[in-house]
Amino acid sequence: MKQLKEIFQRKTSIWLALELILVTLACWWAFDPVLVSYTVTNLPMGYDADRLVRFQVASTLQIHEQMDNLDAFAPEGETLLQKIREMDEVVEAYPARSVPIGFHSVSSNGYFFNGNDSLLAWQYCFMPDSKMFEVYGIESITPGVPTSQLTRDCEYQKSIILTRSLAMGLFGTTDVAGRTIFRARDEWEPDDDGINGRFEWVRKPYHIRAVVEDVRIEPYDRDYSIAFLCMGGPLWNVPIIARLRDDVSGDWFVEARRQEIQHELVTEHCYVRDVQTARQVQKETIDITGVGRQMRRNLLIAAFFAINLAFGVFGTLLMYTRQRREEAGVRRAFGATRLSVFWGFIREAWLLTTISVLLGCIIYFQYATAHGLYDGFMSRNPAVHLWFDDFWPHFLVVSAVVYLIILCTVLIGTAIPAWRICRSTITDAIKEE
C-alpha cells in the first residue's frame, strides 16, 4: 500500500495510468474479434487438407449431349478414376457425387429431426462404394462399421451417416447406428390436373448407417454438423478427390504434375482441366469471402493498435523513467544496489499496469454486459461449445490476453531506460539532473 501511495503521488504516474486505461479499452475492442476469429479458423478440420487434391473433370460434349448419353459414356469417368488411382503419389481417390468437402463448393443445408428436436446441418452426398471417408481419413466411431465399410451396404436416398457433433446434438449420444432420423425438405405435390401444384414441407426418414468423427466444411465454419446422404448416379463429369502419400507435398504435386496430368488424364470425351489442393482452395476462399475480408479488417485494426501501443507507451515510459534518473542516483548513493533499483522500476511498472488494466477491463465490462461480446461465428448446434460461447470465459480470456500484451509492452519500455540509468555512475545520474 505504501508503494502504491508513492506511485500515485507522482503526477506523471496518474497520466500514465489514464493512458494505460485508454489503451486497455482500445485493445479490448480491437483484439476481441481477432482472438475469436483465430480460434475458429484454427479448429481441426477433421482431415489433412495438405494431402487432398481435386481433379476438375470436364467434357468435350455439350450439356444436352452429356445428359442424353450418361450411361454410354459413364465408363470414361471410371477410366479417369482408375488412372488417378494408379498414379505413384496417390493413395486413394473417389468421385465426388455432388460437392466435395473443403473445396469451397457451396453445399445445401437442411433441418434434421429426432422427434421434436431439430438441428440445421450441412448435407453432403456420396455414392455407394466410393471410398470417400477413406480418402478424407474420416474415422468411423461406430463399432462394427469400420471406415473401409462406411459407404458399403448403403441404400439410395435412405442411408445417412452423421458426424459426432450432429449425433450428440440430436440424440445426446453417438450410439445411434440403426436408428431413424428425419430430413425436412420441400417436395412438389401436383394437383389432380397434373399441371398445377404446390411445394409441401415433408419429413423423409433416413436409416443411420454410422457416426464418424467431426469434420468442418470450411476454415471459417465453427460447427461440425454434417449429414452424409447416400446418393446414386453414374460417374460422369464430376470432380475426383485424391489423397496423396504423406511424403508428397500437395503444392509440389500440383506444380510438377500439372502438365502431365492435363496430357495423360484424357479419354475420348473427358479430360482433367485443372488440379488444386484443398489448402490452396481454402486460402482463396478466406480471401474472397466476406468472412475473409472481415478477418483481415479485424487483423489490420489490431495491428494498428498494437503498433500505436508500442510507440505510444514506449515514448511515455521513456520520459517517465528518465525523469526519475536523479531519484535512482540518490538511492544508489544511500547504498542501494543497481539491481535493486532496476527491480524497483520494474515492480512499480507492474503495479501501475495491473491496476490500470484492471480498471480498463471493469469499464469495458459495463459495455460488454449491455451490448455483448464479439459473436461473429454463431453456432447452430449446442453440442459444439467453445470458450467464447459463455460470457465469463470469453471476458476473462480476452482480458488476460490484453493484460499480458500491455504488461509485456510496459515492462520492455521500462526495462530499457531503467537498465541504462542503473548502469550509469551515481555522480552522472545526479549531475545530469
C-alpha positions as CSV (number, residue, x, y, z in Angstrom):
1,M,0.0,0.0,0.0
2,K,2.9,2.4,0.8
3,Q,4.4,1.8,-2.6
4,L,1.1,2.3,-4.3
5,K,0.7,5.6,-2.5
6,E,4.2,6.7,-3.6
7,I,3.4,5.8,-7.2
8,F,0.2,7.8,-7.5
9,Q,1.6,10.8,-5.7
10,R,3.5,11.5,-8.9
11,K,1.5,13.4,-11.4
12,T,3.3,11.6,-14.3
13,S,2.1,8.3,-12.8
14,I,-1.5,9.4,-12.9
15,W,-1.2,10.5,-16.5
16,L,0.4,7.2,-17.4
17,A,-2.3,5.2,-15.7
18,L,-5.0,7.1,-17.6
19,E,-3.2,6.4,-20.9
20,L,-3.0,2.7,-20.0
21,I,-6.7,2.6,-19.2
22,L,-7.5,4.1,-22.6
23,V,-5.1,1.6,-24.2
24,T,-6.9,-1.3,-22.4
25,L,-10.3,-0.2,-23.8
26,A,-8.8,0.2,-27.3
27,C,-7.1,-3.2,-27.2
28,W,-10.2,-4.9,-25.9
29,W,-12.2,-3.6,-28.8
30,A,-9.5,-4.5,-31.4
31,F,-8.3,-7.9,-30.1
32,D,-11.7,-9.5,-29.1
33,P,-12.7,-10.3,-32.8
34,V,-9.2,-11.3,-33.7
35,L,-9.0,-13.9,-30.9
36,V,-12.4,-15.3,-31.7
37,S,-11.6,-15.5,-35.5
38,Y,-8.2,-17.0,-34.8
39,T,-9.8,-19.7,-32.6
40,V,-12.4,-20.6,-35.3
41,T,-10.0,-20.7,-38.2
42,N,-7.6,-22.9,-36.3
43,L,-10.1,-25.5,-35.2
44,P,-9.2,-29.0,-36.5
45,M,-10.7,-29.6,-40.0
46,G,-11.1,-33.4,-39.4
47,Y,-8.8,-34.3,-42.4
48,D,-5.4,-33.4,-43.8
49,A,-6.1,-30.6,-46.2
50,D,-2.4,-30.6,-47.4
51,R,-2.8,-34.1,-48.8
52,L,-6.1,-33.6,-50.6
53,V,-6.2,-32.8,-54.3
54,R,-9.2,-32.1,-56.5
55,F,-9.1,-33.1,-60.2
56,Q,-11.7,-31.0,-62.1
57,V,-13.2,-33.2,-64.8
58,A,-14.7,-31.6,-67.9
59,S,-16.2,-32.9,-71.1
60,T,-15.9,-32.1,-74.8
61,L,-19.6,-32.6,-75.2
62,Q,-22.4,-30.0,-74.8
63,I,-24.6,-30.2,-71.8
64,H,-27.6,-31.8,-73.7
65,E,-25.3,-34.4,-75.2
66,Q,-23.9,-35.3,-71.8
67,M,-27.4,-35.7,-70.4
68,D,-28.6,-37.8,-73.4
69,N,-25.5,-40.1,-73.2
70,L,-24.8,-40.6,-69.5
71,D,-25.0,-44.3,-69.4
72,A,-23.0,-44.7,-72.7
73,F,-20.1,-42.5,-71.5
74,A,-20.1,-43.4,-67.8
75,P,-17.2,-45.9,-68.3
76,E,-15.0,-42.9,-69.4
77,G,-15.3,-41.5,-65.9
78,E,-14.4,-44.8,-64.4
79,T,-11.3,-44.9,-66.7
80,L,-10.2,-41.4,-65.4
81,L,-10.7,-42.5,-61.8
82,Q,-8.6,-45.6,-62.3
83,K,-5.8,-43.6,-64.0
84,I,-5.7,-41.3,-61.0
85,R,-5.6,-44.2,-58.5
86,E,-2.6,-45.7,-60.4
87,M,-0.5,-42.5,-60.1
88,D,2.5,-43.1,-57.9
89,E,1.8,-40.2,-55.5
90,V,-1.9,-41.1,-55.0
91,V,-3.0,-43.3,-52.1
92,E,-6.7,-43.4,-52.9
93,A,-9.3,-41.5,-54.9
94,Y,-13.1,-41.2,-55.2
95,P,-15.7,-39.5,-57.3
96,A,-17.4,-36.6,-55.6
97,R,-21.1,-37.2,-56.3
98,S,-22.1,-33.6,-55.6
99,V,-19.9,-31.2,-53.6
100,P,-16.5,-32.2,-52.1
101,I,-15.8,-31.0,-48.6
102,G,-13.2,-28.3,-48.1
103,F,-13.1,-27.1,-51.7
104,H,-15.5,-24.2,-51.3
105,S,-18.2,-26.0,-53.2
106,V,-21.3,-24.5,-51.6
107,S,-23.5,-27.2,-50.2
108,S,-27.1,-27.2,-49.2
109,N,-28.3,-27.3,-45.6
110,G,-31.5,-28.6,-44.1
111,Y,-33.2,-29.5,-40.9
112,F,-32.9,-32.9,-39.4
113,F,-35.3,-34.1,-36.7
114,N,-35.3,-36.6,-33.9
115,G,-38.8,-36.4,-32.6
116,N,-39.5,-32.7,-31.8
117,D,-35.8,-31.9,-31.6
118,S,-34.2,-30.4,-34.8
119,L,-30.9,-29.1,-36.0
120,L,-29.8,-27.2,-39.1
121,A,-26.9,-29.2,-40.7
122,W,-24.9,-29.2,-43.9
123,Q,-25.8,-32.0,-46.4
124,Y,-23.1,-33.8,-48.4
125,C,-23.8,-36.7,-50.8
126,F,-21.7,-39.8,-51.5
127,M,-22.1,-42.8,-53.9
128,P,-22.1,-46.4,-52.6
129,D,-18.6,-47.9,-52.5
130,S,-17.0,-44.6,-53.3
131,K,-14.3,-44.7,-50.6
132,M,-15.0,-41.0,-49.7
133,F,-14.3,-41.5,-46.0
134,E,-11.1,-43.4,-46.7
135,V,-9.8,-40.6,-49.0
136,Y,-10.5,-37.9,-46.4
137,G,-9.3,-40.0,-43.5
138,I,-12.6,-39.6,-41.6
139,E,-12.7,-42.3,-38.9
140,S,-15.8,-44.2,-38.0
141,I,-16.7,-44.3,-34.3
142,T,-19.5,-46.9,-34.7
143,P,-18.4,-50.3,-33.5
144,G,-18.8,-52.9,-36.2
145,V,-18.7,-50.4,-39.0
146,P,-15.0,-49.6,-39.9
147,T,-14.1,-46.7,-42.1
148,S,-13.5,-49.0,-45.1
149,Q,-17.1,-50.3,-44.8
150,L,-18.9,-46.9,-44.4
151,T,-20.0,-46.5,-48.0
152,R,-21.0,-50.1,-48.5
153,D,-24.4,-51.6,-48.0
154,C,-25.9,-48.1,-48.3
155,E,-29.3,-47.5,-49.8
156,Y,-30.1,-44.8,-52.3
157,Q,-31.7,-41.8,-50.5
158,K,-32.4,-44.0,-47.5
159,S,-29.0,-44.3,-45.7
160,I,-27.3,-41.5,-43.8
161,I,-24.0,-41.0,-41.9
162,L,-23.8,-38.4,-39.1
163,T,-20.8,-36.6,-37.6
164,R,-20.2,-36.9,-33.9
165,S,-21.5,-33.4,-33.1
166,L,-24.7,-33.8,-35.1
167,A,-25.5,-37.1,-33.3
168,M,-24.7,-35.6,-29.9
169,G,-26.8,-32.5,-30.7
170,L,-29.9,-34.5,-31.8
171,F,-29.7,-37.7,-29.7
172,G,-27.3,-36.9,-26.9
173,T,-25.2,-40.0,-27.8
174,T,-23.1,-41.4,-30.6
175,D,-24.6,-44.8,-30.3
176,V,-27.3,-44.2,-32.9
177,A,-26.5,-46.7,-35.7
178,G,-29.7,-48.4,-36.9
179,R,-32.0,-45.6,-35.6
180,T,-34.1,-43.3,-37.8
181,I,-33.6,-39.6,-38.4
182,F,-35.9,-37.4,-40.4
183,R,-34.8,-34.9,-43.0
184,A,-37.2,-32.0,-43.7
185,R,-37.4,-30.8,-47.3
186,D,-39.8,-29.2,-49.8
187,E,-41.4,-31.6,-52.3
188,W,-43.7,-30.7,-55.2
189,E,-47.2,-32.1,-54.8
190,P,-49.1,-31.8,-58.1
191,D,-52.8,-31.2,-58.2
192,D,-55.3,-33.6,-59.8
193,D,-54.9,-32.0,-63.2
194,G,-51.2,-32.9,-63.1
195,I,-50.2,-29.4,-64.1
196,N,-50.6,-27.1,-61.2
197,G,-49.4,-27.9,-57.7
198,R,-47.6,-26.7,-54.7
199,F,-44.5,-27.3,-52.5
200,E,-45.2,-29.1,-49.2
201,W,-42.9,-29.4,-46.3
202,V,-42.4,-33.1,-45.6
203,R,-40.2,-35.2,-43.4
204,K,-38.4,-38.0,-45.1
205,P,-37.0,-40.9,-42.9
206,Y,-33.3,-42.0,-43.2
207,H,-31.6,-45.0,-41.7
208,I,-28.5,-44.1,-39.8
209,R,-25.7,-46.2,-41.1
210,A,-22.9,-45.0,-38.7
211,V,-21.4,-42.0,-36.9
212,V,-18.0,-40.5,-37.9
213,E,-15.6,-38.1,-36.3
214,D,-16.3,-34.4,-36.7
215,V,-15.4,-32.6,-39.9
216,R,-15.6,-28.9,-40.8
217,I,-16.8,-27.8,-44.3
218,E,-14.7,-24.6,-44.4
219,P,-11.9,-22.9,-42.3
220,Y,-14.4,-20.2,-41.1
221,D,-17.2,-22.6,-40.1
222,R,-17.3,-23.3,-36.4
223,D,-19.8,-26.2,-36.5
224,Y,-19.2,-29.8,-37.1
225,S,-22.8,-30.7,-38.0
226,I,-22.8,-32.6,-41.3
227,A,-25.1,-35.3,-42.6
228,F,-23.7,-37.5,-45.4
229,L,-26.5,-38.8,-47.7
230,C,-26.2,-41.8,-49.9
231,M,-27.0,-40.8,-53.5
232,G,-26.5,-42.9,-56.6
233,G,-25.8,-42.0,-60.2
234,P,-23.1,-42.7,-62.8
235,L,-19.6,-41.3,-62.6
236,W,-19.7,-38.6,-65.2
237,N,-18.1,-35.2,-65.3
238,V,-17.8,-34.9,-61.5
239,P,-14.7,-33.9,-59.5
240,I,-12.4,-36.6,-58.4
241,I,-10.8,-36.1,-54.9
242,A,-7.5,-37.9,-54.3
243,R,-5.4,-38.3,-51.2
244,L,-1.6,-38.1,-51.7
245,R,1.1,-40.0,-49.8
246,D,2.3,-38.5,-46.6
247,D,5.8,-37.8,-48.0
248,V,4.3,-35.9,-51.0
249,S,3.7,-32.2,-50.9
250,G,0.4,-31.1,-52.4
251,D,1.8,-27.9,-53.8
252,W,4.7,-29.8,-55.3
253,F,2.3,-32.4,-56.9
254,V,0.2,-29.7,-58.5
255,E,3.1,-27.7,-59.9
256,A,5.2,-30.7,-61.0
257,R,2.5,-32.9,-62.4
258,R,0.0,-30.3,-63.8
259,Q,1.2,-30.5,-67.5
260,E,1.5,-34.3,-67.3
261,I,-2.0,-34.6,-65.8
262,Q,-3.6,-32.4,-68.5
263,H,-2.0,-34.5,-71.3
264,E,-2.4,-38.0,-69.8
265,L,-5.7,-37.9,-67.9
266,V,-7.8,-37.8,-71.1
267,T,-10.4,-40.1,-72.6
268,E,-12.5,-39.8,-75.8
269,H,-14.9,-37.2,-74.3
270,C,-13.5,-36.5,-70.8
271,Y,-10.4,-34.7,-69.5
272,V,-8.9,-33.1,-66.4
273,R,-8.9,-29.4,-66.9
274,D,-7.4,-28.4,-63.6
275,V,-6.0,-29.7,-60.3
276,Q,-5.9,-27.9,-57.0
277,T,-5.0,-28.7,-53.4
278,A,-7.6,-28.3,-50.6
279,R,-5.3,-26.0,-48.7
280,Q,-4.9,-23.7,-51.7
281,V,-8.7,-23.5,-52.2
282,Q,-9.3,-22.8,-48.5
283,K,-6.8,-19.9,-48.6
284,E,-8.5,-18.5,-51.7
285,T,-11.9,-19.0,-50.0
286,I,-10.9,-17.0,-47.0
287,D,-9.6,-14.2,-49.2
288,I,-12.6,-13.8,-51.4
289,T,-15.4,-14.3,-48.9
290,G,-16.9,-11.6,-46.6
291,V,-15.6,-13.6,-43.7
292,G,-12.1,-13.3,-45.0
293,R,-12.4,-9.6,-45.5
294,Q,-13.8,-9.1,-42.0
295,M,-10.9,-11.2,-40.6
296,R,-8.4,-9.1,-42.5
297,R,-10.0,-5.9,-41.3
298,N,-10.0,-7.0,-37.7
299,L,-6.4,-8.1,-38.0
300,L,-5.4,-4.7,-39.5
301,I,-7.2,-2.8,-36.7
302,A,-5.5,-5.0,-34.1
303,A,-2.1,-4.5,-35.7
304,F,-2.7,-0.7,-35.9
305,F,-3.5,-0.5,-32.2
306,A,-0.5,-2.8,-31.3
307,I,1.9,-0.6,-33.2
308,N,0.5,2.6,-31.7
309,L,0.5,0.9,-28.3
310,A,4.2,0.1,-28.6
311,F,5.2,3.5,-29.8
312,G,2.9,5.5,-27.5
313,V,3.6,3.6,-24.3
314,F,7.3,3.3,-25.1
315,G,7.6,7.0,-25.5
316,T,5.7,7.8,-22.4
317,L,7.6,5.3,-20.4
318,L,10.9,6.5,-21.7
319,M,10.2,10.1,-20.4
320,Y,8.6,8.7,-17.2
321,T,11.7,6.6,-16.4
322,R,14.3,9.2,-17.4
323,Q,12.6,11.8,-15.2
324,R,13.5,9.6,-12.2
325,R,17.2,9.5,-13.1
326,E,18.1,11.7,-10.1
327,E,16.0,9.5,-7.8
328,A,17.9,6.4,-8.9
329,G,21.2,8.2,-8.3
330,V,20.1,9.2,-4.7
331,R,19.0,5.7,-3.9
332,R,22.3,4.3,-5.0
333,A,24.1,7.0,-3.0
334,F,22.4,5.7,0.1
335,G,23.5,2.1,-0.5
336,A,21.0,0.6,-2.9
337,T,22.5,-1.7,-5.5
338,R,22.0,-1.3,-9.2
339,L,19.9,-4.5,-9.3
340,S,17.5,-3.4,-6.5
341,V,17.0,0.0,-8.2
342,F,16.3,-1.7,-11.5
343,W,13.8,-4.1,-10.0
344,G,12.2,-1.2,-8.2
345,F,11.4,0.4,-11.6
346,I,10.0,-3.0,-12.9
347,R,7.9,-3.6,-9.8
348,E,6.3,-0.1,-10.0
349,A,5.6,-0.6,-13.7
350,W,4.0,-3.9,-13.0
351,L,1.8,-2.5,-10.2
352,L,0.8,0.5,-12.3
353,T,-0.1,-1.6,-15.3
354,T,-2.0,-4.2,-13.3
355,I,-4.2,-1.5,-11.7
356,S,-4.7,0.4,-14.9
357,V,-5.7,-2.7,-17.0
358,L,-8.0,-3.9,-14.2
359,L,-9.8,-0.5,-14.2
360,G,-9.9,-0.6,-18.0
361,C,-11.5,-4.1,-18.0
362,I,-14.0,-3.0,-15.4
363,I,-15.0,-0.1,-17.6
364,Y,-15.3,-2.3,-20.7
365,F,-17.3,-4.8,-18.6
366,Q,-20.1,-2.2,-18.4
367,Y,-20.2,-2.0,-22.2
368,A,-20.0,-5.8,-22.6
369,T,-22.9,-6.5,-20.3
370,A,-25.1,-4.0,-22.2
371,H,-24.0,-4.8,-25.8
372,G,-22.4,-8.3,-25.6
373,L,-19.1,-9.6,-26.7
374,Y,-18.0,-10.5,-30.2
375,D,-20.0,-13.4,-31.6
376,G,-19.4,-13.3,-35.3
377,F,-19.4,-17.2,-35.5
378,M,-22.8,-18.3,-34.2
379,S,-23.4,-22.0,-33.5
380,R,-26.4,-23.9,-34.6
381,N,-25.5,-27.0,-32.6
382,P,-25.5,-26.9,-28.7
383,A,-23.1,-29.9,-28.8
384,V,-20.4,-27.6,-30.3
385,H,-19.3,-25.4,-27.4
386,L,-16.2,-23.2,-27.5
387,W,-14.7,-20.9,-24.9
388,F,-16.2,-17.7,-26.3
389,D,-19.8,-19.1,-26.2
390,D,-20.1,-18.2,-22.5
391,F,-19.8,-14.6,-21.3
392,W,-17.4,-15.1,-18.3
393,P,-14.8,-17.4,-20.0
394,H,-15.0,-15.1,-23.0
395,F,-14.4,-12.0,-20.9
396,L,-11.7,-13.5,-18.8
397,V,-9.7,-15.0,-21.6
398,V,-9.7,-11.7,-23.7
399,S,-8.9,-9.7,-20.5
400,A,-6.0,-12.0,-19.8
401,V,-4.6,-11.6,-23.3
402,V,-5.0,-7.8,-23.3
403,Y,-3.3,-7.7,-19.9
404,L,-0.3,-9.8,-21.0
405,I,0.2,-7.8,-24.2
406,I,0.1,-4.4,-22.3
407,L,2.2,-5.8,-19.5
408,C,4.9,-7.1,-21.8
409,T,5.0,-3.7,-23.7
410,V,5.2,-1.7,-20.4
411,L,7.9,-3.9,-18.9
412,I,10.1,-3.8,-22.0
413,G,9.5,0.0,-22.3
414,T,10.5,0.4,-18.6
415,A,13.4,-2.1,-18.6
416,I,15.5,-0.5,-21.4
417,P,15.8,3.1,-20.0
418,A,15.9,1.7,-16.4
419,W,18.8,-0.5,-17.1
420,R,20.7,2.3,-18.8
421,I,20.1,4.5,-15.7
422,C,21.3,1.8,-13.3
423,R,24.5,1.3,-15.3
424,S,25.5,5.0,-15.2
425,T,27.6,6.3,-12.3
426,I,26.0,7.9,-9.2
427,T,27.6,11.3,-9.9
428,D,26.5,11.2,-13.6
429,A,22.9,10.4,-12.6
430,I,22.7,13.3,-10.1
431,K,24.7,15.7,-12.1
432,E,22.5,15.3,-15.3
433,E,19.5,16.4,-13.3
